[in-house]
Amino acid sequence: MTTINLTTSHNHEGDQFRVEAMKLREDKRNKECLVKPVSTSVIFAMMHKKETRL
């Protein structure tokens, strides 16, 4: 990571947090939509587990 002055890096972290929160909300919506096609939701869950391990 490159060193930036504290205010910009702090603001960037805040933005990143908001982006992550939005992604999580979208994931929840997508999972609710994918309840019917089980195979798709299973693959999605497996992908999610791999991401959390890293």
C-alpha positions as CSV (number, residue, x, y, z in Angstrom):
1,M,0.0,0.0,0.0
2,T,1.2,3.5,-0.8
3,T,1.3,6.0,2.0
4,I,-1.2,8.9,1.6
5,N,-2.0,11.6,4.1
6,L,-4.3,10.4,6.9
7,T,-7.5,12.3,5.9
8,T,-7.6,10.9,2.3
9,S,-6.9,7.3,3.4
10,H,-9.5,7.6,6.2
11,N,-12.1,8.8,3.8
12,H,-11.2,6.1,1.3
13,E,-11.6,3.5,4.1
14,G,-15.1,4.9,4.8
15,D,-16.0,4.8,1.2
16,Q,-14.7,1.2,1.0
17,F,-16.8,0.2,4.0
18,R,-19.9,1.7,2.3
19,V,-19.2,-0.2,-0.9
20,E,-18.7,-3.5,1.0
21,A,-22.0,-2.9,2.9
22,M,-23.8,-2.3,-0.4
23,K,-22.3,-5.4,-1.9
24,L,-23.5,-7.5,1.1
25,R,-27.0,-6.1,0.7
26,E,-26.9,-7.0,-3.0
27,D,-25.6,-10.5,-2.2
28,K,-28.5,-11.0,0.3
29,R,-31.0,-9.9,-2.4
30,N,-29.4,-12.1,-5.0
31,K,-29.5,-15.1,-2.6
32,E,-33.2,-14.5,-2.0
33,C,-33.8,-14.5,-5.7
34,L,-31.7,-17.7,-6.2
35,V,-33.6,-19.7,-3.6
36,K,-35.6,-21.4,-6.5
37,P,-32.6,-22.6,-8.6
38,V,-30.8,-24.5,-5.9
39,S,-27.7,-25.4,-7.9
40,T,-27.0,-21.7,-8.5
41,S,-27.3,-20.7,-4.9
42,V,-25.1,-23.7,-3.8
43,I,-22.4,-22.6,-6.3
44,F,-22.8,-19.0,-5.0
45,A,-22.4,-20.2,-1.4
46,M,-19.3,-22.2,-2.3
47,M,-17.7,-19.2,-4.0
48,H,-18.5,-17.2,-0.9
49,K,-16.9,-19.7,1.4
50,K,-13.7,-19.7,-0.7
51,E,-13.6,-15.9,-0.5
52,T,-13.9,-15.9,3.3
53,R,-11.0,-18.4,3.7
54,L,-8.7,-16.1,1.8
